[in-house]
Amino acid sequence: METMTRTEELIALENQYGAHNYHPLPVVLEKGNGVHVWDVEGKKYYDFLSAYSAVNQGHCHPHLVETMQRQTEKLTLTSRAFYNAELGKFDKFMSDFFNFDKVLPMNSGAEAVETALKLCRKWGHEVKGVKETTGKIIVCDQNFHGRTTTIISFSSDPDAKNGYGPYTPGFEMIPYNDLDALEKALDGEDVIGFMVEPIQGEAGVVVPDADYIPKAAAMCKEHNVLFIADEVQTGIARTGSLLRVCGDCSCENKCEQQATYTRPDILILGKALSGGMYPVSAVLADDPIMLCIQPGQHGSTFGGNPIAAQVAMAALEVVSNENLAQNARKLGERFRAGMQAIIDKRDLVSLVRGRGLLNAIVINDSPDSKTAWNICVRLAENGLLAKPTHGNIIRFAPPLVMTEEQMDECIAIIEKTLAEF
């Protein structure tokens, strides 16, 4: 009988005892450092997914590791029944860093989105005066805001939505990057919010027109509707600026000080706020919105715990101190130029798109084909990890600590792999 490899043993173990709600590439990872990860057989890979942009600071960044180790030896959890010595520091740090009056900490991105939706509804009822039974929030098709029951109720992805009804009412879906559709949807007294991803990541890194976000925000303000930016994936320097709502700025300073910045009424953060170390998410807003929620009306046992507070501050310090937004902008241009050079020579790839180090290529095949999946399997064999989305699209999002030399090596790996097809 043939002996199973350690990879095969661990995959079989997960398949036998774990829920089948994911379809991973057949790679079992054991160690990570910077832009690299290693599997249980010792093979080294470039990570071009970054845990869906949660590991912007690179795997096991020493400042984050030291911060987390120090705090775990001191105090891990109190719940919010008591004050803890770290949360107030975190609140002030976040308020100063992102220029909002208040922050409400949670754990996952989906929890932060749910929090923003509840906050919007509370504001709509108590401030705008819309009835609880009629308040409406506008969203976009092809969105991905999480997987809770409420969130998938306004999803257009059948895999995410089908079979989970009855669905939560109170949402209207419009086409993405369509200001005329938004203008029409805003024409109603019961509309209280518009929630949007500045770039749609899960949909295949769909980048809207340059004026879409600022004009959408201005339209919301005109109609007294809250503009809610879901920056769970696009935020924390991923797209070449601190936040994607900063636009395509080339500043070296904090982006909210620039003319290109579109200030949302509610900002949702997650993923890289954790540095890939510990679940941390946050919702930011000014007092007239945030103070609609009073004690007992919303909460989380782990939200705002001492480890999360310390890790999140350290994660943002790394982004700022190591100029990761600027590096993402520079390397993103280099990556897209490399992909375009491949497109110019081959018919297999029809398009490259993205901003900063959130990019995707479109494979010239049907979304129902296995081509993109097979390419990702071959990429792994050649030492680079990426994952397809929406059938024929491959998303590329490496840690932002990558160097130019490493990027050139990765472009060469991708070109070699595509040549094999």
C-alpha positions in Angstrom: 0.0 0.0 0.0 1.4 3.4 -1.0 2.3 5.7 1.9 0.5 9.1 2.0 2.5 12.2 2.1 2.1 14.5 5.1 0.2 16.9 2.8 -2.2 14.2 1.8 -2.7 13.1 5.4 -3.6 16.5 6.6 -5.9 17.2 3.7 -7.7 13.9 4.3 -8.0 14.7 8.0 -9.6 18.1 7.3 -11.9 16.6 4.7 -13.1 13.8 7.1 -13.7 16.0 10.2 -14.1 19.5 8.9 -17.1 21.2 7.2 -16.8 21.3 3.4 -17.4 25.1 3.1 -14.1 25.8 1.3 -12.3 24.5 -1.7 -8.7 25.2 -1.1 -5.7 24.6 -3.4 -4.0 21.3 -2.4 -1.3 23.0 -0.4 -0.9 22.7 3.4 1.0 25.7 4.9 3.0 25.5 8.1 5.2 28.6 8.3 5.3 32.1 7.0 7.7 35.0 7.0 7.3 38.3 5.1 6.1 37.5 1.6 6.9 33.8 1.8 5.1 30.8 3.2 6.3 27.2 3.5 4.2 24.0 3.3 4.5 20.9 5.5 6.9 19.3 3.0 9.3 22.3 3.2 8.4 23.8 -0.2 8.7 27.6 -0.3 6.1 29.9 -2.0 5.4 33.5 -2.7 2.1 34.4 -1.1 0.0 36.3 -3.6 -3.3 36.2 -1.7 -2.2 37.6 1.7 -5.1 35.9 3.4 -7.5 38.0 1.3 -5.5 41.2 2.2 -5.3 40.5 5.9 -1.5 40.1 5.9 -0.6 43.4 4.3 2.3 43.8 6.7 3.8 40.4 5.8 3.6 37.1 7.6 4.8 37.2 11.3 6.0 40.7 11.2 8.4 41.0 14.2 6.8 44.2 15.6 3.4 42.5 15.6 4.7 39.2 17.0 6.5 41.0 19.9 3.4 43.2 20.6 1.1 40.2 20.7 3.4 38.1 22.8 3.9 41.0 25.3 0.1 41.6 25.7 -0.8 37.9 26.0 1.5 37.6 29.0 -0.2 40.6 30.6 -4.0 40.5 29.9 -6.0 38.9 27.1 -9.7 39.5 27.8 -11.9 41.3 30.3 -15.1 41.7 28.2 -16.6 45.2 28.1 -18.2 44.7 31.5 -15.1 46.6 32.7 -12.7 49.1 31.3 -9.3 47.8 30.2 -6.0 49.7 30.0 -5.6 49.3 26.2 -8.9 50.2 24.7 -8.9 53.9 25.4 -5.4 54.2 23.8 -6.7 52.3 20.8 -9.8 54.5 20.5 -7.7 57.7 20.5 -5.1 56.2 18.1 -7.8 55.2 15.6 -9.6 58.6 15.9 -6.3 60.5 15.2 -5.2 58.1 12.5 -8.4 58.2 10.5 -9.8 61.5 11.6 -13.2 60.4 13.0 -14.7 61.3 16.4 -15.4 57.7 17.5 -14.6 54.1 16.8 -16.6 50.9 17.6 -14.3 47.9 17.7 -15.4 44.4 16.6 -13.6 41.2 15.4 -14.4 40.1 11.9 -15.1 42.2 8.8 -18.7 40.8 8.6 -19.3 41.9 12.2 -18.1 45.4 11.3 -20.4 45.5 8.3 -23.3 44.3 10.5 -22.4 47.0 13.0 -22.4 49.7 10.3 -25.8 48.6 9.0 -27.3 48.7 12.5 -25.7 52.1 13.1 -27.2 53.4 9.8 -30.6 52.1 10.7 -30.4 53.6 14.2 -29.4 56.9 12.7 -32.1 56.7 10.1 -34.8 56.1 12.7 -33.7 58.5 15.5 -32.1 61.3 13.5 -33.6 61.3 10.0 -37.0 60.2 11.3 -37.6 57.3 9.0 -39.8 54.5 10.4 -38.0 51.3 11.5 -40.2 49.3 9.1 -39.4 51.3 6.0 -35.8 52.4 6.2 -33.9 51.3 3.1 -30.1 50.9 2.5 -28.8 50.9 -1.1 -26.1 48.3 -2.1 -24.5 47.3 -5.4 -24.7 44.1 -7.3 -21.7 41.7 -7.3 -21.0 43.0 -3.8 -19.2 41.0 -1.1 -19.6 42.3 2.4 -19.5 39.1 4.4 -21.5 35.9 5.0 -24.0 36.6 7.8 -27.7 36.1 7.1 -28.4 39.8 6.7 -25.4 40.4 4.4 -26.1 37.5 2.1 -29.7 38.7 1.8 -28.5 41.4 -0.5 -25.9 39.3 -2.3 -26.1 38.6 -6.1 -23.8 35.5 -5.8 -25.9 32.4 -5.9 -23.3 30.3 -4.0 -23.3 32.8 -1.1 -27.1 33.3 -1.1 -29.1 30.4 -2.3 -30.6 28.1 0.3 -30.4 30.5 3.2 -33.8 32.2 3.0 -36.0 33.8 4.3 -33.9 36.9 3.6 -33.6 40.1 5.5 -35.6 43.0 3.9 -34.7 46.7 3.8 -32.1 46.7 0.9 -32.2 47.8 -2.7 -29.6 46.6 -5.1 -28.3 48.7 -8.0 -25.6 48.3 -10.6 -22.0 49.1 -9.5 -20.3 52.1 -11.0 -23.7 53.5 -12.2 -24.3 57.1 -10.9 -27.6 57.3 -12.8 -28.9 54.2 -11.0 -27.8 55.6 -7.7 -29.5 59.0 -8.3 -32.7 57.2 -9.1 -32.5 54.9 -6.0 -31.8 57.9 -3.7 -35.0 59.6 -4.7 -37.1 58.5 -1.8 -37.7 59.7 1.8 -37.1 56.3 3.3 -33.5 55.9 2.0 -31.0 56.1 4.9 -27.7 54.7 3.5 -25.6 53.7 0.6 -23.0 51.0 1.3 -20.3 50.3 -1.3 -16.8 48.8 -1.8 -14.5 51.4 -3.4 -13.1 48.5 -5.4 -15.1 45.2 -5.6 -12.5 42.6 -4.6 -14.3 39.3 -4.6 -16.1 40.3 -7.8 -12.7 40.2 -9.5 -11.0 43.5 -8.6 -13.5 45.7 -10.4 -12.3 49.3 -10.4 -15.0 51.9 -10.8 -14.6 55.2 -12.7 -12.4 57.7 -11.0 -15.3 60.0 -10.2 -17.7 57.3 -9.0 -16.9 57.4 -5.3 -16.6 61.2 -4.8 -19.8 61.8 -6.8 -21.7 59.1 -5.0 -20.7 60.6 -1.7 -21.8 64.0 -2.8 -25.2 62.6 -4.0 -25.7 60.9 -0.7 -25.0 64.2 1.2 -27.4 66.0 -1.0 -30.2 63.5 -0.1 -29.3 63.3 3.6 -28.3 59.6 3.2 -25.3 58.1 4.9 -22.3 57.2 2.7 -20.8 53.9 4.0 -17.4 52.8 2.7 -16.6 49.1 3.2 -12.8 49.2 3.2 -12.4 45.8 4.8 -10.3 44.6 1.9 -9.3 47.8 0.1 -8.2 49.7 3.2 -4.9 49.9 5.2 -2.6 50.7 2.2 -3.6 47.8 -0.1 -4.6 49.9 -3.1 -1.7 52.4 -2.8 -3.2 54.8 -0.4 -4.2 54.5 3.2 -7.8 54.1 2.2 -9.2 53.6 -1.3 -11.6 56.5 -0.8 -8.4 58.6 -0.9 -8.4 58.0 -4.7 -5.3 57.7 -6.8 -3.3 60.2 -4.7 0.5 60.2 -4.8 0.9 61.9 -1.5 3.4 60.9 1.2 1.2 62.2 4.0 -2.0 61.0 5.6 -4.5 60.8 2.8 -7.5 62.5 4.6 -5.5 65.7 4.3 -5.6 65.6 0.5 -8.1 67.1 -1.9 -8.8 63.7 -3.4 -10.1 62.2 -0.2 -13.8 61.3 0.0 -14.7 61.2 3.6 -17.4 58.6 4.3 -20.0 59.0 7.0 -19.3 55.5 8.2 -15.9 53.8 7.5 -15.6 50.0 7.9 -12.2 48.4 8.4 -10.9 44.9 9.1 -8.5 42.3 7.7 -5.1 44.2 7.6 -6.1 46.1 10.8 -5.2 42.8 12.4 -1.8 42.4 10.6 -2.9 38.8 10.1 -2.2 38.2 13.8 -5.6 38.4 15.6 -9.1 39.2 14.5 -9.7 43.0 14.6 -12.3 45.1 12.8 -13.7 48.6 13.4 -16.4 51.0 12.4 -15.6 54.7 12.5 -18.0 57.6 12.5 -18.5 61.1 14.0 -20.5 61.7 17.2 -23.9 62.6 15.6 -24.0 59.1 14.0 -22.0 56.9 16.5 -23.8 58.2 19.6 -27.1 56.9 18.3 -26.0 53.6 19.8 -26.2 53.6 23.6 -25.1 51.1 26.3 -26.7 47.7 25.9 -27.8 48.3 22.3 -24.8 46.6 20.6 -21.6 44.8 21.7 -19.2 41.9 21.4 -17.5 39.8 24.1 -14.1 40.0 22.3 -14.5 43.4 20.6 -12.0 45.9 21.9 -10.1 43.3 23.9 -6.5 44.2 25.0 -4.7 42.0 22.5 -6.8 43.3 19.6 -6.2 46.9 20.7 -2.4 46.5 20.9 -2.1 44.5 17.7 -4.2 46.9 15.6 -2.1 49.9 16.7 1.1 48.0 15.9 -0.3 47.0 12.5 -1.0 50.6 11.6 2.4 51.7 12.9 4.0 49.2 10.5 2.0 50.6 7.6 3.0 54.1 8.4 6.6 53.6 9.4 7.5 51.3 6.5 5.7 53.4 3.8 3.6 50.4 2.7 1.0 52.5 0.8 3.8 54.1 -1.3 5.4 50.7 -1.9 2.0 49.2 -2.9 1.5 52.0 -5.4 5.0 51.6 -6.9 4.9 47.8 -7.1 1.3 47.7 -8.4 2.4 49.8 -11.4 5.3 47.4 -11.9 3.0 44.3 -11.7 0.4 45.7 -14.1 3.1 46.7 -16.6 4.5 43.1 -16.4 1.1 41.6 -16.9 0.3 43.9 -19.8 3.6 42.8 -21.5 2.4 39.2 -21.2 -1.1 40.1 -22.6 0.6 41.8 -25.6 2.4 38.5 -26.4 -0.3 35.9 -25.6 -4.0 35.4 -26.1 -4.5 33.4 -22.8 -5.0 36.6 -20.7 -7.4 39.3 -22.0 -7.1 41.9 -19.3 -5.3 43.1 -16.2 -6.9 45.5 -13.7 -6.4 46.9 -10.2 -4.9 49.5 -8.0 -1.8 49.3 -5.8 -1.3 45.6 -4.9 -4.9 44.5 -5.4 -4.9 43.3 -9.0 -6.5 40.6 -11.2 -6.1 39.1 -14.6 -9.0 37.8 -16.7 -8.4 34.5 -18.4 -9.6 34.3 -21.9 -12.0 31.4 -21.3 -15.5 30.8 -20.0 -16.2 31.5 -16.3 -17.4 27.9 -16.2 -14.1 26.5 -17.3 -11.4 25.1 -15.1 -8.6 27.0 -16.8 -8.0 29.6 -14.1 -8.1 26.9 -11.4 -5.6 24.8 -13.3 -3.3 27.8 -13.8 -3.4 28.5 -10.0 -2.5 24.8 -9.3 0.4 25.1 -11.7 1.4 28.5 -10.2 1.7 26.7 -6.8 3.8 24.0 -8.4 6.1 26.8 -9.6 6.3 28.5 -6.2 3.5 31.1 -6.2 0.1 31.0 -4.5 -3.0 32.7 -5.9 -6.7 31.8 -6.1 -9.3 32.2 -8.8 -12.5 34.1 -8.3 -15.7 34.1 -10.4 -14.4 31.3 -12.5 -12.0 32.9 -15.0 -10.4 35.6 -12.9 -7.2 35.2 -10.9 -6.6 37.7 -8.0 -3.1 38.7 -7.1 -2.5 40.5 -3.8 0.9 39.9 -2.2 2.0 41.4 1.2 2.9 45.1 0.8 6.4 44.5 2.2 7.5 42.9 -1.2 10.6 44.3 -2.9 11.1 45.2 -6.6 13.4 42.2 -7.0 10.8 39.8 -5.5 8.1 41.3 -7.7 10.2 40.8 -10.8 10.8 37.2 -9.8 7.1 36.7 -9.3 6.2 38.2 -12.7 8.6 35.7 -14.2 6.9 32.8 -12.4 3.5 34.0 -13.7 4.8 34.4 -17.3 6.5 30.9 -17.2 3.3 29.3 -15.9 1.0 31.0 -18.4 3.4 29.9 -21.2 2.8 26.3 -20.1 -0.9 26.7 -21.0 
